[in-house]
Amino acid sequence: MSEFNGNPYLSPRPYPPAATELEGAEPALDQPWYGIGFLRAIDRFWRKALVFRGRASRGEFWWASLFQYLLTAAVDLAAWGVDIMVWHAGDGDGPASTWSSVLLTLVLVLPGLSVSVRRLHDENLSGWWSLLPLAFMIGSLGSWGGSLFAGSAQDALVGVLTGLLLGLAYLMSSVVLFILPSNPAGVRFDGPFIHARGESSGRDGASGRDGASGNVGDR
């Protein structure tokens, strides 16, 4: 791993890199981790669940996305089995499926949103862009719902086609927005906590990580 933490898009920074970066170890929690693995990304996904400042690498975002999909599939499968065995819901659509879906959404919504915002920051984009896929999804659902109550077949067809187009826009924006390469100008989103330290990102690896975890509001 290079002194820029394995990120080929970063230019030299105005301060020396942290000792952890030079040794190829884990970067401080307040910095993006380029080349991160699945388990480390999941660890950061939970530890930075409420952190909207700073940046996240592509690996941090996409490994976290995969984890959310796998967790959702596992919970849905387990709830489906409970509905069949306990509630005798032949189609698996019972209270267990309903409540597990609601609870899982509540658990994942903030960590998922925060890692999305940090990923956009790493691309030097405002975190508000994360609302674009949501707007397309709401529009798609609204168009599909409107087609069900359309007064004519033509209006229903327009609603269905509009829903399909907006659904496609949702899928495309969900990928394109978060797959862009890192932009060194994104350091502007790191906040005063990083910029205030002129010598390194943590005087030693442990203190850098501990300091980051205790100063969520500064990132």
Secondary structure, DSSP 8 states (H G I E B T S, - for coil): --TTTT-TT----SS---HHHHTT----TTS--TT--HHHHHHHHHHTTT--SS---HHHHHHHHHHHHHHHHHHHHHHHHHHHHTS--TTS-SHHHHHHHHHHHHHHHHHHHHHHHHHHHHTT--GGGGHHHHHHHHHHHHHHHHHHT-SSHHHHHHHHHHHHHHHHHHHHHHHHHHHS---GGGGGGS-HHHHT-SS-SSSSHHHHHHHHHT-GGG-
